[in-house]
């Protein structure tokens, strides 16, 4: 049996956190031979900490063999001390009358503190996945606040968008969801993100050949994926929780497991300028990994339709970056 790894989860008693913790403790994220110690971080609020205590009781009652301990805390230094993975799930939701700038500023202060605490306390190999929205720009803030932590160890989640897109294509094609490969989400985890169907394959054939309905692909498909989160809120009165938690598990597993030959997956990373994207933005790209080191897949064809969509989502990220400029280092 391996030595336990330490995994921090912020917003641990929240909806997504509650759906996520049991998956981690069961071995779904790191495999059946990797013990874990969970660092469960919540805000310093009596109600939140009481709920967190209840979550821990449930984790104990599952008797997970791989769960070797829990560290419940509202102190960021304690929460991130020695951790190998930081899953930043908690974020302030958009309230009534809040403008986008207000939400970005409010969350910016949260992720500034968390980034600094990660840099000060976490293990040197710590990898950080930001889930709390707006996750790309929150990750940008945390990354720029974590002095000394390599930029390639920060990510923002777009796997939920990819999973949604894969399912829609599978349903339309009447094909198994596992036969959908080479699907990339470009850009921001928002209503501007672009699910690239042109490079996607269905049962090893181009998706555009299998699904001959180009208008559906260019309009309905993209709209369904972009607005899926809002549709779920409309249907259940609550935002995506279980599917978001599942996407966290998928992201970490994809980053720590060698990618199948010729395939790729989606996660936002710090742009190095690939595909003409502004350097330094947290931008979702096609990614592959050997299980330890990731790389952006280069040389994919980008036609005029795709370029327009990619530019639109890049512009939104530039706007978000400008709105939090006072939280970022001066160029």
N, C-alpha and C positions, 0 to 999 in steps of 0.2 A: 504494500500500500504506500502511496506517495505521501509526502509531507503535506499538511493542509495548506491551502492558499487562502488568503484573506480577501474578502469581497465586500466592499462598502456599497450600500444602497441608500440613497437619500429619498426622503418621502416614503420611508419604509412601511408606514401604516396606511398609506393612501391606497387608492383603487388599484393602480398599476403595481405598486409595491406589494400589495397583498396577493395579487395574482402571480407575481414573479418569484417571491421568496421560496415558495414550496417547489417550484421548478428547479431552482438552483440547488436546494437542499437534497432533492431527489437524485441529482446527478445528470439532469437533462442538459445542463449548460456545459459542464466540464468533463462529463463522462463518468462511467461506473467505478473508476479506480482513483478518483481525485477527491479527497476529503476537503471540506470547506469550513471556514469560520466566517460567520456573517457579522459585519459591522452595520448595525441598523440605526440610521441617523434620522432624527425627526426634529421639528422646530421646538424651541423651549416653551411649550404650551401644555398646560396640565391635561387637557382633553386629548391632545395628540399623543402624549407620552403614556397616558392610560391605555389608549387604543393599541399602542405599540406593545405594551405589556401583555395585552390579550393576544396579539399576533405571536409573540414568543411562546406563550402557553400552548397555542395551537401547533407551532413548530415542534415543541417538546413532545406533544401528544402524538405526533406522526412517527416518532422514534426512527428518524432517518439515520441509517448507519453512517452516512457520509458527513453528517452535520456534527462538527466537533466543538461547536461553541457559538454563542451569540454575544455581541457587545452592543447593548442598547445605549444610546447616548443622544444628547442634543448639543454636545461639544464637538466642533469640527476637528479640533486637534486630536481628540481621542478617537473620533469616528474614522479618520483617515490614517491613523498611526499604523504603519507597516503593511498597508493594503497593497495587493497586487492588481486588483481591478477596482475602479470606481465607477459605479453606475449611477449617474446623476439623473434621477427620475423626478424628484420633487421640483416643482416650479410654481410660481404664482399664476393662477388662472386669470384670464381677462375678465374684469368685473364690469358692471354696468357703467356706461359712459367713459370707459377707458379708451383712449386713443392708442394706436400701435406704439407710438413713441413712449407713452406712459408705461405700457406693458414691458417694452424692451428695457427701459430705465429701471423699473422695479426689479425685474429679473436680473438685470446686469449687476446690481449690487450683490445679489445672492451668489452669482457665479464668480464674481470677483473674489469674494471671501472663500468660496470653495476651492477655486484654483490655487489661491495662496496657501490654503491649508494642505492641499495635496502636495504641493512643492515642498512644504516644510516637514511633512510627516510621513508620506507614503513611501513604499519601497521604491528603489531606483528603477525597477522594471514596470512601474505602475502604468496601466493603460486605462484611459478614461473614455467612457461612452456617455454622451449627453442625450437624454431622452426628453427631458422637460422642454416644452416649447416656449418660444421659437428656438428649436434645438440647434440649428446651424449657428446662429449668432450667439446663443448662450455658450456653445462650445468654443467659438472664437474668443469670447470674453474670458472663459476659464483658461484656455490655452495661453492667452497673453498675460494672464495673472499668475501663471505657474512658472516662475523664473527657474531655469535650470532643467525643466522637464522637456525632453525632445518633442518637437511638434508632431512627429509621426506617431506619438503615443496618444493623440487625441482624436476622437471620432464623434460624429453626430449620426443619429439613426435614420436611415431611409428604408430599412428592410420591411417595415410595415407597408410602405407604398409598393415595394417590389412584390411582396406576397399578395397584396390586393390585385395588382396587375396580372400576376401569373394566374390567379384564380379566374379572373374575368376572361383571359385568353383561353384558358382550358375549357371553361363553360361554353364559350362561343364556338370553339373548334370541336367540342365533344371528345376531348383528349384528356388523359390523366394529367393532374397538375404537375407531377414530377417530370413530365415530358417537356415542360416549358423551360428552356435554358437560354443563356446569353441575353438575359433581360437586364437592362441598366436603367436605373432612375437617375436622371441628371438634375443637379442643382439643389434647390431648397426643399426642405420638407414643409411644403405649403401648397396652396392651390395653384402655384406656378410650376411645380415640379413636372418633369417631362418623362413619362414612361416610354422608352425608345423601342417601339415595336419593329422598326426597320431592321435592326440587327438581331432581333429575337428569333429563336428557332422553336418549332413545335415538332416533336418527334424527328429531330434532326433536319427538318425542312424549314425554309424561311417562313416566318409567320404570315407574311404578305401573300405567299403562295397558298398556304393552308386556309387562311381566311381571306377570301377574294373581295370582301366587302370593304373597299378602301375608305369609303365615307364613314363607316362605323368605326374603323380604326382611328381615323384622323379626328373624329368629333366625339361620338358617344363613348368610346373606350377611354379616351383621355379624360373626358369630363367625369365619368363614373369614378375613375381612380382618384382624380384630384379632389372630388367632393364626397368621397366615401365616409370620411370622418364626420362631416356634417350630417350625412344621411343616417349614421348610427346614432348621433345625438338626437336627431328628430324622432327616430324609432324607439329608443329606449330611455330617452331623457337623461342619459349619461354618456360621457365620452368613452371611446374605446379603451378597454382595460385589459381583458384577457388576450386580445389579439396583439395589443401593444407589448404586453409582457412576453408573449410568444416571439415577437420580433426581436426583443432584446436577447432572448436565448439564441435565436437564429444568428444574430449579428456576431455575438461572442464566439459561437461555435464555428461560424464561417471564417472568422479572423484567426482562430486557433487550430483549424483543420486544413490540410492542403486542399486547394481548389481542384476540382476535376479538370483534367486536361482539356484545354480549349474553351472552358466555361469562365464565367466571372459572376460577381455579385455586387450589390450596391451598398455603399456606405459613404458618408461625407468625410472627407479628409482635407487637410490644409493644402490648398492648390499650389502646385509648383509651376503653374503657367500652362500645363497640358491643355490641349484643345483650345488654346487662346484665352483661357479663363484668367481673370486677374489673380496674380499671386497673393497668397495670404488669406483668401476667402475660404470658409469651410464649405466645400462644394462636393456634392455627391457625384461620384465617378464609377465607371466599371473597374472593379478591383479583383485582383487574384493574389493568393498567398501560398507560401510553402508551409504554412502553419506557424511560422515565426516572424517572417518579414513579408510585408505586403508591397504591392506595386500597382500603379495605375496601368491598365491595359491600353497600349498605344495603337494608333493606326486604324481605329475603327472608322468606316465611312460615315460622314455626317453630311446629309444632303441639305438642300435649301430649307425644306420644311423643318427638319430637325434643328438646324442652326438658328432659325428664328425662335423656336421654343427654348433652346438652351440660352440664347441671349436674353430672353425675357426673364428667365429665372435667375440668371446672373445679375441682371439689373436690379432685381428685387433685393438680392443679397448685398449689393453695393449700397442700396438705400438704407437697409438695416444697419450696415456697418457705419454709415454716416451718422445715423441717429444715436449710436453709442460711442461716437468718436472720443468723447471725454473719458471713457473707461478703458481706452486702448492706448498703447505707447505712441508717442508722436513720431511720425516718420522722419 
